Amino acid sequence: GVESDCVLMSVQGPGGTNNANFSTPPDGPPGTCRMYIWTLTIPNQDGALQNDIIVHEFTHGITNRLTNGATGRCL
């Protein structure tokens, strides 16, 4: 595949709460990682400041790109 694909990051987005996701397009275009505000805690938490959420979402991007699949069977 193409080397040095970038990743676009969206933090504190208005598109959701209590979630995060990673969109993995075909090789070449940038992947997109979205982090939202977690409102289930007091005070609210920013998903972009939670290392476990960031690593989890980037792992989706890596496995989707490397295996080209959306299920665990592709691993």
C-alpha positions in Angstrom: 0.0 0.0 0.0 0.8 3.7 0.0 3.2 4.8 2.8 2.6 7.7 5.1 -1.1 7.9 4.9 -2.2 10.6 7.4 -5.0 10.4 9.9 -7.5 13.3 10.4 -8.5 13.8 14.0 -11.8 15.4 15.1 -12.1 16.1 18.8 -15.0 17.4 20.9 -17.2 17.0 17.8 -20.9 17.9 17.8 -21.8 14.6 16.1 -22.1 12.5 19.2 -21.4 11.8 22.8 -20.1 8.9 24.8 -18.4 7.4 21.8 -15.4 7.4 19.5 -14.9 5.9 16.0 -12.3 5.4 13.3 -13.2 5.5 9.6 -10.8 3.5 7.4 -11.0 4.3 3.7 -9.2 2.3 1.0 -5.4 2.7 0.9 -4.3 6.3 0.0 -7.0 8.6 1.4 -6.6 9.6 5.1 -8.4 7.7 7.9 -10.6 9.8 10.2 -10.6 9.4 14.0 -13.5 11.1 15.9 -13.5 11.6 19.6 -16.5 12.9 21.5 -17.3 14.2 25.0 -18.3 11.6 27.5 -21.3 12.9 29.5 -21.8 9.9 31.7 -19.1 11.2 34.1 -19.0 14.2 36.4 -17.3 16.2 35.3 -17.6 15.4 31.6 -14.5 13.8 30.1 -12.9 14.5 26.7 -12.3 11.2 24.8 -9.2 12.8 23.1 -7.5 12.9 26.5 -8.1 9.2 27.3 -5.1 7.1 26.1 -7.1 3.9 26.2 -9.7 5.3 23.8 -7.1 6.7 21.4 -5.2 3.4 21.3 -8.5 1.4 20.9 -9.6 3.6 17.9 -6.2 3.6 16.2 -6.2 -0.2 16.5 -9.4 -0.3 14.5 -7.7 1.8 11.8 -4.6 -0.4 11.7 -6.5 -3.8 11.6 -9.0 -2.5 9.1 -6.3 -1.3 6.8 -4.0 -4.3 7.2 -6.6 -7.0 6.9 -9.2 -5.1 4.7 -12.0 -6.5 6.8 -14.6 -5.5 9.3 -15.0 -8.7 11.3 -12.7 -10.6 13.7 -12.5 -13.5 11.2 -10.3 -11.4 8.9 -7.5 -11.4 11.6 
